[in-house]
Amino acid sequence: MQLSLKIEGGVITSTRFRTRGCVASIACSSMITELIQGKSLDEARKIDPQQLVEALGGLPRESQHASHLAIDALAAALRKLSTL
């Protein structure tokens, strides 16, 4: 799972994702891009896996790992930005 972010003025203005995996992983990747669009970097950092699951309308217990993967991908993308 990989996220790409475009930042303008400290706000996420564009997002893309690339995911290989189960349907839940693809859904979580897509939803995280929707959730962070238009948010500041600090607001994006505060999103947690439960918020992501709720935004999707729920996930089966055995698929909830995908929400953690999406949050981890977001954290990695934000860390990468801070090193540029």
C-alpha positions as CSV (number, residue, x, y, z in Angstrom):
1,M,0.0,0.0,0.0
2,Q,1.5,3.3,-1.1
3,L,0.1,6.9,-0.8
4,S,1.2,9.9,-2.7
5,L,0.3,13.4,-1.4
6,K,0.4,16.8,-3.0
7,I,0.7,19.6,-0.4
8,E,0.0,23.3,-1.0
9,G,0.2,25.7,1.9
10,G,0.3,23.0,4.5
11,V,-2.9,21.4,3.1
12,I,-3.3,18.1,1.3
13,T,-4.7,19.1,-2.1
14,S,-4.3,15.8,-4.0
15,T,-3.9,12.2,-3.1
16,R,-3.3,8.9,-4.9
17,F,-2.9,5.4,-3.8
18,R,-1.5,2.1,-5.1
19,T,-2.5,-1.1,-3.4
20,R,-2.1,-4.7,-4.1
21,G,-4.1,-6.9,-1.8
22,C,-7.6,-7.8,-0.7
23,V,-10.8,-5.8,-1.3
24,A,-10.7,-4.4,2.2
25,S,-7.1,-3.0,1.6
26,I,-8.2,-1.3,-1.6
27,A,-11.3,0.1,0.1
28,C,-9.3,1.4,3.0
29,S,-6.7,3.0,0.7
30,S,-9.4,4.7,-1.3
31,M,-11.2,6.0,1.8
32,I,-8.1,7.3,3.4
33,T,-7.5,9.5,0.3
34,E,-11.0,10.8,0.7
35,L,-10.6,11.5,4.4
36,I,-7.3,13.4,4.1
37,Q,-8.2,15.5,1.1
38,G,-8.4,19.2,2.1
39,K,-7.0,18.6,5.6
40,S,-3.8,20.0,7.1
41,L,-0.9,17.7,7.8
42,D,-1.7,17.8,11.6
43,E,-5.4,16.9,11.0
44,A,-4.3,14.0,8.7
45,R,-2.0,12.7,11.4
46,K,-4.9,12.5,13.9
47,I,-6.9,10.0,11.8
48,D,-7.0,6.6,13.4
49,P,-8.0,3.2,12.1
50,Q,-11.4,3.3,13.9
51,Q,-12.3,6.5,12.1
52,L,-11.4,4.9,8.8
53,V,-13.5,1.8,9.6
54,E,-16.5,4.0,10.6
55,A,-16.1,6.1,7.4
56,L,-16.4,2.8,5.4
57,G,-19.5,1.9,7.3
58,G,-17.7,-1.0,9.0
59,L,-15.5,-3.9,8.1
60,P,-15.6,-7.5,9.1
61,R,-13.3,-8.3,12.1
62,E,-11.0,-10.4,9.9
63,S,-10.5,-7.4,7.5
64,Q,-9.9,-4.7,10.0
65,H,-6.1,-5.1,9.6
66,A,-6.5,-3.2,6.3
67,S,-7.4,0.0,8.2
68,H,-4.1,-0.3,10.1
69,L,-2.2,-0.8,6.9
70,A,-3.8,2.4,5.4
71,I,-3.0,4.4,8.5
72,D,0.6,3.1,8.4
73,A,0.9,4.1,4.7
74,L,-0.4,7.6,5.6
75,A,2.2,7.9,8.4
76,A,4.9,6.8,6.1
77,A,3.9,9.4,3.4
78,L,3.8,12.1,6.1
79,R,7.2,11.1,7.4
80,K,8.6,11.2,3.9
81,L,7.4,14.7,3.5
82,S,9.1,15.8,6.7
83,T,12.5,14.6,5.4
84,L,12.2,16.6,2.1
